[in-house]
């Protein structure tokens, strides 16, 4: 099965701070999670996510002050 190579993942700003969201580009890795889903990571290798149906689920809290479990993910060319 072919997987999308890259996604843009939107991380919202801190609640109540009126901060702009950040967009992090994640790329397909050669690893899979315990359930067999492919793992994507940012350039630093610290932000790891699964992506399914346009939703990115972090394997740990995303960088920054927020703790979100469902993040918007858009495929990139």
C-alpha positions in Angstrom: 0.0 0.0 0.0 1.3 3.4 -1.0 1.6 6.0 1.8 1.7 9.7 1.4 5.2 10.9 1.9 4.6 14.3 3.7 1.9 16.1 5.6 1.4 19.6 6.9 0.2 19.3 10.5 -1.4 22.3 12.2 -0.7 22.8 15.9 -3.0 25.4 17.5 -1.7 28.2 19.6 -2.1 28.2 23.4 -5.7 28.5 24.5 -6.6 32.1 25.5 -3.3 33.5 24.2 -4.7 34.4 20.7 -1.5 32.9 19.3 -1.4 31.9 15.7 -1.3 28.2 14.9 2.0 26.6 13.8 2.3 24.3 10.8 4.8 21.5 11.1 5.8 19.4 8.0 6.2 15.7 8.8 7.7 13.0 6.6 7.1 9.3 6.4 9.7 7.2 8.3 10.6 3.6 7.9 9.1 2.7 11.2 5.6 1.7 12.2 3.7 1.9 15.5 2.5 -1.1 17.5 -0.7 -1.3 15.4 1.3 -1.3 12.1 0.5 2.3 11.2 3.3 4.3 9.6 5.0 6.9 11.7 5.7 10.4 10.5 8.3 12.8 12.0 9.4 16.4 11.7 12.9 17.4 10.6 14.1 17.4 14.2 12.8 13.8 14.9 11.1 14.9 18.1 7.5 15.3 16.8 6.1 11.9 15.9 2.6 11.3 14.6 0.3 8.7 13.1 -1.9 10.1 10.3 -5.3 8.7 9.4 -8.1 10.3 7.5 -6.7 13.8 7.7 -6.1 13.6 11.4 -2.6 13.4 13.0 -2.3 11.8 16.4 0.9 12.6 18.2 2.8 9.8 19.8 3.8 12.3 22.5 2.7 15.9 23.2 3.4 18.2 20.3 6.1 20.9 20.8 4.8 24.0 22.5 2.5 24.9 25.3 -0.6 22.9 24.1 -1.5 19.3 24.6 -3.6 18.2 21.6 -4.5 14.6 20.6 -6.2 15.3 17.3 -4.4 17.6 14.8 -5.4 18.6 11.3 -3.1 17.0 8.6 -3.0 18.0 4.9 -1.1 15.9 2.4 1.7 17.7 0.6 3.0 17.0 -2.9 
